[in-house]
């Protein structure tokens, strides 16, 4: 028996119509460093319609790819709405990619148009001669457009001039909810980045999930400070969820340092925000020596890499901000788990924190399992460790122009994350498959070691990598960044080892410790361990030795 329900397509166009009309007075607020400019959802919707018309006059058709090379700002939101709603595909280009990777993803996606902020045109100009598919570059905001001169095969346009010349109305096409609405590429930590094409249906369902209390509970009374870049898995879905729910969007552009961010928070009073751990750690450090007001934030989400317990505790105890950890990846749109404690958890602070420091609980819309090396499913007993596999309506089933069958198992996405799951559905990631240390045949979690080391008051960052060892095959090496003003003489390798010793098994203790100026990061802010391994192999990092290998 079939239902009597209408077969109505779920689309970004539907999100645009709803936000533009039902939440017409909600705002997109863009920080300019010394002031904010504001536009209502109605105005943003009008401009998105003009942008769609302008793109059509440039020859863009349904299915064509439009790249964005932009900060988080109003114009980027307009592209988020206009491009998918006209049937084209939004491709958010990562402004932090190395030139060869940037050119690769633009050409691989077959971008015909790129919309770029003028202030970062020099970064785009580095690859202007390699953009083989780009026909038009549209520039918004101030910047030296002369840096694009001489590029082959494309025309340069002014964003505002195109919108001014475009008709005020555009005949929105019917949208197949299964068609692609947007693309993001993985960060390419190994090999070339891989493209993930999100459908209108997946974007709509993911946005609806974000508005649910089971995930983030975004609603009309919220103001979302969107710190996570809009090229990072579609800003974790926040722009579409905000337009769906009527929440104001607060966009910080390039002002991502602690001082301007905290000034913006105090002035505009956002209620929710999302960013990677390094951003929140910078804010905490800044707040230790400066008067800051974060009291408007009802909750912040942190993800992209494991969140140190010490960071969550400092943010809450010193500034009254509750941090929730989220887990996901480009391939999962990205949210797949959130760290809300279960209803039967004890309500004291220690018990609540013990739940929140876990990777997260599987959210509605995602199914998850862990499997051993032979692909056998393991129990949710909180002890069995295996690779996370996921499936669901916003989980990718392949990569763009690259099936990569090794990443998919019987209809499930193999994530590469190693974890256990308890009977509440709480996931605890112990490592990435490529990062876990196997010492004498036993696994050591680098993630757990890093979080424990970063709890030391003199440590800003810590990254643990596996290095060759003659006796044990591999041993962990701790690469540590000390806080400003602290020297390795004050926080010695021996002192850090002694701090760590009571908290882990003896054979987990690193005997190699290196003090470095900064942990290298990927383009999305994760610790780039392949760079550390290469630097160690080249003897650029020479560790100090503390105790015998293996703790014996």
Phi, psi and omega per residue, in radians:
X1 nan 2.230 3.086
X2 -1.516 2.723 3.110
X3 -1.331 2.991 3.057
X4 -1.747 0.156 -3.077
X5 -1.309 2.613 3.080
X6 -1.165 2.474 3.073
X7 -1.555 1.346 -3.015
X8 -1.747 2.255 -3.063
X9 -1.229 2.384 3.023
X10 -1.561 2.090 -3.010
X11 -2.597 2.830 3.012
X12 -1.108 -0.594 3.089
X13 -1.015 -0.654 3.100
X14 -1.158 -0.691 3.079
X15 -1.086 -0.751 3.119
X16 -1.061 -0.848 -3.122
X17 -1.053 -0.758 -3.096
X18 -1.142 -0.907 -3.107
X19 -1.106 -0.674 -3.086
X20 -1.157 -0.610 -3.057
X21 -1.725 -0.841 -3.053
X22 -1.333 -0.623 -3.108
X23 -2.030 0.784 -3.011
X24 -1.032 -0.525 -3.061
X25 -1.604 -0.145 3.023
X26 -1.102 2.810 -2.936
X27 -2.229 2.633 2.847
X28 -1.837 2.072 -3.030
X29 -1.996 2.118 -3.085
X30 -1.934 2.175 -3.114
X31 -1.417 2.254 -3.135
X32 -1.907 0.253 3.111
X33 1.699 -0.809 3.128
X34 -2.142 -0.094 3.085
X35 -2.802 2.995 3.089
X36 -2.057 2.480 2.970
X37 -1.857 2.569 -2.960
X38 -2.240 2.535 3.027
X39 -2.519 2.381 3.116
X40 -1.281 2.818 3.068
X41 -1.026 -0.609 3.102
X42 -1.093 -0.774 3.130
X43 -1.173 -0.734 3.105
X44 -1.090 -0.709 3.094
X45 -1.093 -0.714 3.101
X46 -1.088 -0.767 -3.127
X47 -1.208 -0.618 3.073
X48 -1.081 -0.665 3.116
X49 -1.152 -0.710 3.077
X50 -1.134 -0.680 3.117
X51 -1.089 -0.727 3.095
X52 -1.034 -0.764 3.114
X53 -1.116 -0.683 3.118
X54 -1.131 -0.735 3.117
X55 -1.123 -0.642 3.109
X56 -1.118 -0.664 3.117
X57 -1.168 -0.388 3.086
X58 -1.508 0.038 3.065
X59 1.670 0.195 -3.137
X60 -1.327 2.330 -3.092
X61 -2.112 2.877 3.044
X62 -0.920 2.348 -3.125
X63 1.607 -0.322 3.107
X64 -1.243 2.615 -3.097
X65 -1.707 2.315 3.069
X66 -2.033 2.024 3.113
X67 -1.476 2.622 2.987
X68 -2.161 2.360 3.131
X69 -2.222 1.376 -2.828
X70 -2.540 2.767 2.935
X71 -1.333 3.071 2.997
X72 -1.374 1.861 -3.122
X73 -2.729 3.128 -3.071
X74 -1.034 -0.779 -3.099
X75 -1.105 -0.584 3.101
X76 -1.182 -0.678 3.060
X77 -1.079 -0.718 3.115
X78 -1.044 -0.721 3.093
X79 -1.175 -0.685 3.091
X80 -0.943 -0.647 -3.077
X81 -1.540 -0.771 -3.010
X82 -1.222 -0.827 -2.999
X83 -1.090 -0.931 3.114
X84 -1.132 -0.612 -3.070
X85 -1.185 -0.406 3.076
X86 -1.575 0.043 3.101
X87 1.629 -0.077 3.067
X88 -1.445 -3.131 -3.038
X89 -2.122 2.127 3.111
X90 -1.366 2.231 3.090
X91 -2.126 1.829 -3.128
X92 -1.401 2.004 -3.127
X93 -1.519 2.316 -3.123
X94 -1.328 1.990 -3.056
X95 -1.249 -0.164 -3.104
X96 -1.757 0.083 3.133
X97 -1.216 2.642 2.967
X98 -1.108 2.633 -3.066
X99 -0.910 -0.755 -3.092
X100 -1.142 -0.593 3.106
X101 -1.296 -0.641 3.110
X102 -1.083 -0.838 3.110
X103 -1.086 -0.690 -3.122
X104 -1.061 -0.857 -3.050
X105 -1.228 -0.625 3.107
X106 -1.126 -0.724 3.136
X107 -1.301 -0.677 -3.124
X108 -1.140 -0.666 3.090
X109 -1.330 -0.266 -3.095
X110 1.116 0.848 3.091
X111 -1.129 2.228 3.080
X112 -1.668 -0.484 3.131
X113 -2.278 2.511 2.978
X114 -2.215 2.212 3.017
X115 -1.723 2.187 -3.001
X116 -2.318 2.516 2.982
X117 -1.308 2.365 -3.109
X118 -1.048 -0.554 -3.073
X119 -1.184 -0.325 -3.132
X120 -2.045 0.342 3.096
X121 -1.020 -0.613 3.108
X122 -1.024 -0.557 3.091
X123 -1.192 -0.689 3.108
X124 -1.252 -0.608 -3.096
X125 -1.111 -0.411 3.128
X126 -1.047 -0.435 -3.087
X127 -2.037 0.268 -3.036
X128 -1.041 -0.538 -3.127
X129 -1.412 -0.213 -3.110
X130 -1.780 -0.040 -3.098
X131 -1.425 1.518 -2.982
X132 -1.360 -0.340 -3.074
X133 -1.888 -0.204 -3.034
X134 -1.356 2.231 -3.141
X135 -1.863 -0.438 -3.095
X136 -2.480 2.399 2.962
X137 -2.077 2.157 -3.121
X138 -1.863 2.144 -3.030
X139 -1.861 2.253 3.084
X140 -2.066 2.396 3.127
X141 1.447 2.997 -3.087
X142 -1.236 2.652 3.109
X143 2.862 2.842 -3.112
X144 -1.483 1.705 -3.084
X145 -1.298 -0.207 3.127
X146 -1.119 -0.382 -3.127
X147 -1.145 -0.307 3.120
X148 -1.552 -0.116 -3.106
X149 -1.052 2.479 3.058
X150 1.566 -0.089 3.093
X151 -1.220 2.458 -3.045
X152 -1.390 2.331 2.854
X153 1.422 0.099 3.131
X154 -2.249 2.709 3.034
X155 -1.831 2.609 3.118
X156 -1.886 2.293 -3.095
X157 -2.214 2.756 3.034
X158 -1.654 2.250 -3.067
X159 -1.008 -0.912 -3.074
X160 -1.152 -0.615 3.112
X161 -1.148 -0.691 3.098
X162 -1.102 -0.774 3.135
X163 -1.140 -0.647 3.125
X164 -1.090 -0.669 -3.087
X165 -1.448 -0.255 -3.064
X166 -1.347 2.618 3.072
X167 -1.144 2.597 -3.101
X168 -1.215 -0.337 3.135
X169 -2.122 2.621 -3.107
X170 -2.376 2.350 -3.127
X171 -1.353 1.556 -3.096
X172 -1.015 2.284 -3.136
X173 -1.396 2.848 2.961
X174 -1.189 2.471 -3.063
X175 -2.019 2.262 2.971
X176 -1.415 2.084 -3.050
X177 -1.080 -0.309 3.136
X178 -1.493 -0.179 -3.113
X179 -1.314 2.758 -3.120
X180 -1.221 2.400 3.053
X181 -1.954 -0.488 -3.066
X182 -2.725 2.791 3.114
X183 -2.350 2.466 2.920
X184 -2.321 2.644 3.078
X185 -1.904 2.526 3.067
X186 -1.100 2.876 -3.043
X187 -1.324 -0.111 3.014
X188 1.139 0.778 3.121
X189 -1.194 -0.417 3.008
X190 -2.339 2.148 -3.132
X191 1.266 -2.958 3.141
X192 -1.278 2.612 3.046
X193 -1.016 2.648 -3.134
X194 -2.018 2.444 -3.071
X195 -1.545 2.357 3.045
X196 -2.040 2.162 -3.127
X197 -1.836 1.978 3.135
X198 -1.466 2.493 3.077
X199 -1.568 2.842 3.030
X200 -1.029 -0.720 -3.131
X201 -1.090 -0.780 -3.109
X202 -1.151 -0.695 -3.136
X203 -1.155 -0.698 -3.129
X204 -1.163 -0.819 -3.118
X205 -1.158 -0.690 3.105
X206 -1.115 -0.701 3.104
X207 -1.114 -0.747 3.127
X208 -1.088 -0.688 3.120
X209 -1.070 -0.715 -3.118
X210 -1.087 -0.590 -3.132
X211 -1.338 -0.217 -3.107
X212 -1.362 2.644 3.121
X213 -1.157 -0.391 3.128
X214 -1.213 -0.300 -3.108
X215 -2.029 -1.471 -3.102
X216 -2.117 -0.301 3.104
X217 1.112 0.595 3.138
X218 -1.161 2.281 -3.126
X219 -2.490 -3.120 -3.003
X220 -1.111 -0.467 -3.113
X221 -1.438 -0.043 -3.136
X222 -1.497 2.677 2.857
X223 -2.124 2.090 -3.064
X224 -1.698 2.000 3.003
X225 -1.475 1.843 -3.022
X226 -1.625 1.531 -3.138
X227 -1.437 -0.716 3.134
X228 -0.985 2.314 -3.057
X229 -1.052 2.556 3.138
X230 -1.234 -0.158 3.023
X231 -1.597 -0.067 -3.117
X232 -1.700 1.656 3.124
X233 0.851 0.891 3.109
X234 0.905 0.774 3.100
X235 0.945 0.668 3.138
X236 0.996 0.429 3.073
X237 1.419 0.040 -3.014
X238 -1.182 -0.692 -3.126
X239 -1.063 -0.772 3.141
X240 -1.188 -0.702 3.116
X241 -1.097 -0.685 3.130
X242 -1.131 -0.775 -3.140
X243 -1.158 -0.564 3.110
X244 -1.212 -0.738 -3.033
X245 -1.615 -0.274 -3.095
X246 1.525 0.274 3.089
X247 -1.332 2.420 3.057
X248 -1.123 2.553 3.085
X249 -1.922 2.161 3.111
X250 -1.906 2.011 -2.970
X251 -1.945 2.092 -2.996
X252 -1.552 -0.035 -3.068
X253 0.894 -2.287 -3.065
X254 -1.534 0.049 -3.034
X255 -1.579 1.301 -2.997
X256 -1.894 0.182 3.087
X257 -1.492 2.822 -3.029
X258 -1.043 -0.732 -3.060
X259 -1.103 -0.947 3.138
X260 -1.182 -0.571 3.135
X261 -1.137 -0.789 -3.130
X262 -1.193 -0.569 3.059
X263 -1.142 -0.716 3.116
X264 -1.140 -0.740 3.138
X265 -1.076 -0.770 -3.136
X266 -1.115 -0.617 -3.066
X267 -1.418 -0.725 -3.001
X268 -1.779 -0.175 3.013
X269 0.973 0.919 3.072
X270 -1.118 2.688 -3.139
X271 -1.809 -0.286 -3.088
X272 -2.600 2.610 3.081
X273 -2.700 2.806 3.095
X274 -2.436 2.353 3.133
X275 -2.856 2.888 3.108
X276 -1.319 2.843 -3.061
X277 -0.988 -0.623 -3.084
X278 -1.068 -0.626 3.113
X279 -1.134 -0.850 -3.111
X280 -1.169 -0.618 3.102
X281 -1.113 -0.688 3.090
X282 -1.103 -0.717 3.138
X283 -1.129 -0.745 3.120
X284 -1.068 -0.814 -3.134
X285 -1.090 -0.715 3.121
X286 -1.111 -0.687 -3.118
X287 -1.242 -0.299 3.113
X288 -1.256 -0.390 -3.128
X289 -2.148 0.086 3.133
X290 -2.411 2.648 3.096
X291 -1.376 2.032 3.125
X292 -2.275 2.710 -3.115
X293 -2.180 1.876 3.105
X294 -1.939 0.283 -2.943
X295 -1.172 -0.300 -3.135
X296 -1.316 -0.316 -3.031
X297 -1.373 1.952 3.088
X298 -1.304 -0.472 -3.131
X299 -2.941 2.594 2.979
X300 -2.236 2.591 3.103
X301 -1.845 2.440 3.125
X302 -2.272 2.418 3.135
X303 -2.933 -2.931 -3.089
X304 1.685 -0.554 3.016
X305 -2.790 2.954 -3.082
X306 -1.030 2.413 -3.089
X307 -1.685 2.098 3.111
X308 -1.102 2.397 3.078
X309 -0.993 -0.684 -3.113
X310 -1.042 -0.605 3.128
X311 -1.188 -0.780 3.135
X312 -1.083 -0.721 -3.113
X313 -1.190 -0.770 -3.138
X314 -1.103 -0.748 -3.103
X315 -1.100 -0.666 -3.116
X316 -1.396 -0.809 -3.045
X317 -1.241 -0.632 -3.068
X318 -1.616 -0.524 -3.009
X319 -2.185 -0.011 3.069
X320 1.222 0.421 -3.092
X321 -1.870 2.179 3.131
X322 -1.483 2.139 3.115
X323 -1.836 2.315 3.063
X324 -2.022 2.324 -3.141
X325 -1.525 2.374 3.073
X326 -2.103 2.628 3.105
X327 -2.271 2.482 3.065
X328 3.087 -2.913 -3.126
X329 -2.766 2.947 3.112
X330 -0.877 -0.680 -3.073
X331 -1.234 -0.234 -3.123
X332 -1.992 0.307 2.932
X333 1.426 -0.187 0.204
X334 -2.062 -0.164 -2.905
X335 -1.245 2.279 3.100
X336 -2.313 -0.383 3.127
X337 -2.627 2.550 3.108
X338 -2.345 2.533 -2.987
X339 -1.594 0.684 3.047
X340 -1.287 2.256 3.103
X341 -1.059 2.609 3.138
X342 -1.288 2.863 -3.057
X343 -1.154 -0.427 -3.133
X344 -1.610 0.178 3.086
X345 -1.306 2.537 3.042
X346 -1.077 2.607 -3.008
X347 -1.600 -0.081 3.117
X348 -1.199 2.738 -3.012
X349 -1.034 -0.715 -3.104
X350 -1.129 -0.766 -3.136
X351 -1.157 -0.731 3.111
X352 -1.085 -0.742 -3.141
X353 -1.136 -0.640 3.135
X354 -1.044 -0.568 3.062
X355 -1.369 -0.732 -3.024
X356 -1.199 -0.443 -3.140
X357 -1.368 -0.166 3.058
X358 -1.268 2.843 -3.034
X359 -1.051 -0.662 3.110
X360 2.573 2.884 3.132
X361 -1.774 2.412 -3.108
X362 -0.999 2.262 -3.079
X363 -1.619 2.769 3.079
X364 -1.010 2.369 -3.103
X365 1.811 -0.178 3.135
X366 -2.196 2.349 2.985
X367 -1.938 2.452 -3.003
X368 -2.395 2.518 3.015
X369 -2.527 2.850 3.003
X370 -2.085 2.482 -3.052
X371 -2.286 2.620 3.080
X372 -1.442 -3.079 -3.053
X373 -1.088 -0.397 3.131
X374 -1.635 0.095 3.117
X375 1.481 0.171 3.127
X376 -1.449 2.365 -3.134
X377 -1.251 2.391 -3.112
X378 -1.840 2.732 -3.087
X379 -1.287 2.718 3.010
X380 -1.515 1.369 -3.096
X381 -2.054 0.068 -3.141
X382 1.340 0.019 -3.111
X383 -2.184 -0.731 -3.115
X384 -1.118 2.308 -3.066
X385 -2.004 2.273 3.114
X386 -2.753 -3.088 3.141
X387 -1.429 2.347 3.087
X388 -1.251 2.299 2.968
X389 -2.176 2.442 -3.089
X390 -2.342 2.760 3.006
X391 -2.641 2.794 -3.134
X392 2.774 3.043 -3.040
X393 -1.220 -0.236 3.047
X394 -2.108 0.526 3.070
X395 -1.958 2.315 -3.071
X396 -1.240 2.597 3.122
X397 -1.835 -0.105 3.112
X398 -2.956 -3.138 3.037
X399 -1.929 2.722 -3.135
X400 -1.099 2.091 3.115
X401 1.033 0.378 -3.096
X402 -2.698 1.607 -3.079
X403 -1.049 -0.630 3.125
X404 0.737 1.126 -3.049
X405 -1.037 -0.397 3.121
X406 -1.133 -0.337 -3.135
X407 -1.554 -0.054 -3.051
X408 -2.281 2.416 -3.002
X409 -2.373 1.824 3.020
X410 0.976 0.731 3.131
X411 1.488 0.067 3.117
X412 -1.976 2.569 3.041
X413 -1.480 2.187 3.036
X414 -1.482 2.066 -2.994
X415 -1.501 -0.400 -3.042
X416 1.468 -0.042 3.086
X417 -1.601 2.354 3.129
X418 -1.752 2.284 -2.997
X419 -2.747 2.954 2.849
X420 -2.072 2.828 3.140
X421 -2.340 2.354 3.125
X422 -1.664 -3.134 -3.035
X423 -1.290 -0.106 3.010
X424 -1.544 -0.088 -3.039
X425 1.463 0.296 3.077
X426 -1.497 2.253 -3.133
X427 -1.668 2.429 2.985
X428 -2.227 1.800 3.120
X429 -1.301 2.275 3.110
X430 -1.758 -0.388 3.111
X431 -3.138 2.927 2.854
X432 -1.434 2.561 -3.105
X433 -0.986 -0.618 -3.085
X434 -1.464 -0.167 -3.072
X435 -1.898 -0.300 -3.082
X436 -1.083 2.498 -3.132
X437 -1.723 2.242 3.096
X438 -1.955 1.823 -3.036
X439 -1.957 2.027 -3.120
X440 1.037 0.546 3.133
X441 1.498 -0.019 -3.122
X442 -1.984 2.516 -3.090
X443 -1.469 2.445 3.032
X444 -2.159 2.233 -3.122
X445 -1.441 1.978 3.091
X446 -1.215 -0.563 3.136
X447 -1.072 -0.806 -3.134
X448 -1.135 -0.730 3.103
X449 -1.064 -0.765 -3.129
X450 -1.056 -0.805 -3.114
X451 -1.111 -0.674 3.129
X452 -1.201 -0.732 3.130
X453 -1.128 -0.696 -3.120
X454 -1.243 -0.155 3.029
X455 -1.331 -0.242 3.102
X456 -1.183 2.349 -3.045
X457 -1.095 -0.353 -3.116
X458 -1.688 0.042 -3.072
X459 -1.842 2.243 3.085
X460 -1.608 -0.836 -3.133
X461 -2.449 2.650 3.042
X462 -2.593 2.309 3.077
X463 -2.255 2.299 -3.090
X464 -1.939 2.264 3.123
X465 -2.192 2.766 3.032
X466 -1.547 2.337 3.114
X467 -2.215 2.660 -3.101
X468 -1.077 2.515 3.098
X469 -2.438 2.287 -3.026
X470 -1.076 -0.661 -3.078
X471 -1.540 -0.774 -2.994
X472 -1.794 0.125 -3.091
X473 1.293 -0.843 -3.099
X474 -2.664 2.499 3.088
X475 -2.400 2.687 3.107
X476 -1.339 2.442 3.005
X477 -2.102 2.253 -3.124
X478 -1.671 2.139 3.066
X479 -1.834 2.049 -2.904
X480 -2.106 2.394 2.986
X481 -1.912 2.116 3.133
X482 -1.543 2.652 3.119
X483 -1.157 2.721 -3.075
X484 -1.012 2.330 3.129
X485 1.636 -0.172 3.110
X486 -1.820 2.285 3.132
X487 -1.792 2.837 3.102
X488 -1.085 -0.391 3.098
X489 -1.219 -0.503 3.122
X490 -1.498 -0.665 3.089
X491 -2.024 1.458 -3.034
X492 -1.384 2.898 3.048
X493 -1.024 -0.718 3.131
X494 -1.113 -0.677 -3.133
X495 -1.183 -0.721 3.119
X496 -1.182 -0.661 3.089
X497 -1.110 -0.717 3.115
X498 -1.157 -0.618 3.086
X499 -1.120 -0.680 -3.075
X500 -1.392 -0.534 -2.960
X501 -0.932 -0.770 -3.102
X502 -1.234 -0.163 -2.978
X503 -1.798 -0.183 -3.093
X504 -2.411 2.876 3.032
X505 -1.058 2.578 -3.022
X506 -1.034 -0.653 -3.093
X507 -1.319 -0.157 3.034
X508 -1.385 -0.379 -3.005
X509 -1.067 2.142 3.041
X510 -1.160 2.392 3.000
X511 -1.748 -0.131 3.100
X512 -1.907 2.155 -3.134
X513 -2.265 2.281 3.106
X514 -2.200 2.364 3.098
X515 -1.788 2.092 -3.059
X516 -2.175 2.846 -3.093
X517 -1.319 -0.587 -3.090
X518 -2.820 2.494 3.022
X519 -1.401 2.173 3.123
X520 -1.083 2.528 -3.085
X521 -2.083 2.673 2.982
X522 -1.349 3.132 -3.102
X523 -1.186 -0.251 3.105
X524 -1.961 0.293 2.978
X525 1.560 0.135 3.098
X526 -1.477 2.685 3.051
X527 -1.071 2.254 -3.112
X528 -1.709 1.546 -3.024
X529 -1.265 -0.424 3.119
X530 -1.141 -0.561 3.079
X531 -1.184 -0.751 3.106
X532 -1.102 -0.731 3.128
X533 -1.106 -0.696 3.130
X534 -1.167 -0.690 3.130
X535 -1.162 -0.646 3.093
X536 -1.185 -0.741 -3.134
X537 -1.101 -0.554 3.130
X538 -1.532 0.138 -3.133
X539 1.091 0.395 3.052
X540 -1.370 -0.418 3.030
X541 -1.994 2.033 -3.138
X542 -1.990 1.910 -3.043
X543 -1.391 2.767 2.930
X544 -1.503 2.629 -3.136
X545 -1.850 2.355 3.100
X546 -2.320 1.925 3.064
X547 1.342 2.982 -3.133
X548 -1.359 2.635 3.122
X549 -1.058 2.404 3.094
X550 1.407 0.034 3.100
X551 1.187 0.381 -3.100
X552 -1.723 nan nan
